[in-house]
Amino acid sequence: MELKKPLSRRMRFMLLALVPIYFIVVGILLQPAAEIGEGLLAIIREPDFLITDYFLVGGIGAALVNAGILCLLSIGIMYGLGMEMDGHTITSACLMFGFSLFGKNLVNIWLIIVGVFLYAKYHKTSMSRYIYIGFYGTCLSPLITQVMLIADMPFPLRFCLCVITGVTIGFVLPPLSTHIHYAHKGYSLYNVGFASGVLATVFVSVFRSFGLETEARLLWSTGNNQLFLILLTILFAGFILSGIVFDKQAVSNYRNILKTTGIAGTDYLKSEGGAATLINMGVNGLVAMYFLVLLGGELNGPTIGSIFTIVGFSATGKHVRNILPIMCGVWIASWIKIWDITAPSASLAFLLSTTLAPIAGQFGVFAGLLAGFLHSSVALNVGIVHGGMNLYNNGFAGGLVAMFLVPVFQSFIDRRARAKEDLSL
């Protein structure tokens, strides 16, 4: 079966909305309505810096409903702005869903988006130009919650400080993200995560200078593998089957995806079509999930959120050929380093290290293995500078690794090229 004509804009957004609706329905079935309401309140009230698993805070049902609603709202905002769907529409929706399982909630994201809106108004341009940065920038939403939880400060003062913090983050992120992209040249896909790491470091440093400290936090649920292996396999296999059924060229176009480097700016939805993109999303989701489980990892809020990050970026740069070397590099690192691959932070680094997929795509398997190996060390140590307030910690780490490795790899390539031309080295 092949679609006779392209899907309408409205139909594309409706199909994307089916993913969060699927999980909202699952959440309602898994937890009584009254408990979901209580769970959502607990999610809003609790600190949510890394690592805070909403499966433990509010229950699995409440966490899925929280993530599903935020994802639907994000899709609705993009549709309401009159935007056409592209790869970044899918990526931002998947990230909003995924990280709403461990850090973003129905209250703490909006001030950052308001800040981005004010930036767009200040520059007299459309909000649609910066909305993706706004959605990605909500990775700093734990800062908002943390300010509201300052115990020895009156509520009005806390609220004002929240507004200032959130709006400042949103206003600063667009220019910072644009500027910082040049540091890694698109070889780390989580560019806003890198910018947010810089921004979070500044904010947390200021807070610490006034005596506002955060304690280490680890809420990590276990025992969910059987349930989510079934739920996610159904979803990801559905992606693959849908792509194959609705476009006879999808498999051929998927092969084209596998030939790309995946460097930032890639858009598979535009270049290869929706069906091939769906296949890529499904394949990457299954590979990431089963690889994690086979290594003894847990499927919970943070890891499922990380898997959805891979799935989302499968529309804008990731495919199985450029993510596997990076993941294997992290796995190999666990053989000789002092941490186990199943440890919470290591599990997240294993999945989210795929921000460096373009390095493997451009420079080859060995470069990918080395990038993953180095990323594991940086990601497991860099969080201390921002106190866990940047949910995209691996984006921050990945940017640093790319800044370090890419010039080195490029110098070898340049030297070889000059040697072939008998030019001075």
Secondary structure, 3 states (H helix, E strand, C coil): CCCCCCCCHHHHHHHHHHHHHHHHHHHHHHCCHHHHHHHHHHHHHCCCCCCECHHHHCCHHHHHHHHHHHHHHHHHHHHHCCCCCCHHHHHHHHHHHHHCCCCCCCCCCHHHHHHHHHHHHHCCCCHHHCHHHHHHHHHHHHHHHHHHCCCCCCHHHHHHHHHHHHHHHHHHHHHHHHHHHHHHCCCCCCHHHHHHHHHHHHHHHHHHHCCCCCCCCCECCCCCHHHHHHHHHHHHHHHHHHHHHHCCCHHHHHHHHHCCCCCCCCCHHHHHCHHHHHHHHHHHHHHHHHHHHHCCCCCCHHHHHHHHHHHHHCCCCCCHHHHHHHHHHHHHHHHHCCCCCCCHHHHHHHHHHHHHHHHHHHHCHHHHHHHHHHHHHHHHHHHHHHCCCCCCHHHHHHHHHHHHHHHHHHHHHHHHHHHHCCCCC
